[in-house]
């Protein structure tokens, strides 16, 4: 339709033409005659004809533009009509051909006899879980002291367990202990000490890098005194890191898991410490500063990491918990070095990763006695069949007990000075080896099964020589084995249930191994 402005302009042009063409008596004047202009000045016939021709051309140009606009409007109307028809067709096809939850009483996905691509279907469980995750995006921002976004997260985890046999820790058993005559074997209990609270902050862009930070607190830092001592854990710091992320590089600093050991088993019965912490998994949270370089852009599968670490000592080097004494690696005044090269394939259906890493850890003991700790690590994660995944790790080296992976002495040291000056030095010379592997099967987004096994230990011959060379004979297990199988059910994205059975077998330097088992149930709420 013609706009009001254009309509007024055309009417004005018509009036002017009519006025100029007609005389005072309503008849056209001849060319030689003179006409009066609106301002009262005389206008010749030639000038009048020129103005009329100019106005006529303007009117023709305006008519042409109006015709073009009318044509464009008709085309837009036709396109809009076609879009509306397609939308109506798509809405009619969604209930029968689109992605939809599979009804419980419908057929099991038999192909349609009609022509066209097969219908894309997901189960009702996956559909509900997808809707729940969409609803998670509709959240109110957590208020913080800065204008930048802050996200609160956590896991309220309830664990109930029945343990058969003697273990070092009833909540999260790491090794099996020898039987003691007259002492009860096993126990039943429950705990919430493995719950976690986390904060994630998104900061400004600095020097072209996106900044962020993570903080995780747990309640597995010890047991207080009082009536509820066994159920109320002391808060402890798990992870605290700051990230600077560019397109092809990142710098991360803080308390973090060892970057040369990125994988971890899937279990909700061992969250306070990683699964297989004493049976083949290098996991201990360590102060770290590292650089990550991605080759060929942010989506490149190849990545190189290098960093400096301060590993914990495998024994508390002071009797006062408020004082910190230098560990052997800190006494060397040379940080622990590590590097890792990996291949990572990002895929929703079949992600894969493979990495190789090396660790170099100079140490200095009483004497002075210098020792060079080292480790070689291989990790993997890839899909075998649809809905399956195989992950794991293998390592070998010496003097790396501070990262975990091997069993520790479960009993208090009788002579602290002797252990620090002699026994720990001898243990650093003992070679270690271990690893673990896990097979995961995801039936759907709600149902998951995991089976895993791990082992970690020291060279038996070298360990026997180290123990016999000291005046005390502490119980230092030579090797530890663990396996577990669990089922995880997630009725929605923020709720989970898990049933798990695990078996432990610990070998001393001499004698038969000690065994224990645990049957557990976990209920968790993620927020």
Secondary structure, DSSP 8 states (H G I E B T S, - for coil): ---HHHHHHHHHHHHHHHHHHB-TTSSB--TTS-EE-TTS-EE-HHHHHHHHHHHHHHHHHHHHHHHHHHHHHHHHHHHHHHHHHHHHHHHHHHHHHSSEEE-TTS-S----SSSSS---EEEHHHHHHHHHHHHHTS------SSSS-EEEEEEEEEEEEEEES-BS-SSS--SB----TTS---EEEEE-TT-EEEEEEEEEEETTEEEEEEEEEES-S-B-SSTTTTTSB--EEEEEEEEEE-SSEEEEEEEE--TT-------SS--SS-TTTTTT-----EEEEEEEEETTSTT-SEEEEEEEEE---SS---S-TT-----HHHHTTS-EEEEEEEEEE--SS--EEEEEEEEEEEEEETTTEEEEEEEEEEEEEE-SSTTEEEEEEEEEEES-GGG--S----S--S-HHHIIIIIHHHHHTSEEEEEEEEEEEESSSSEEEEEEEEEEEE-HHHHHHHHHTSSS-----SEEEEEEEEEEEEEETTEEEEEEEEEEEEE-SSS--EEEEEEEEEEEEE-
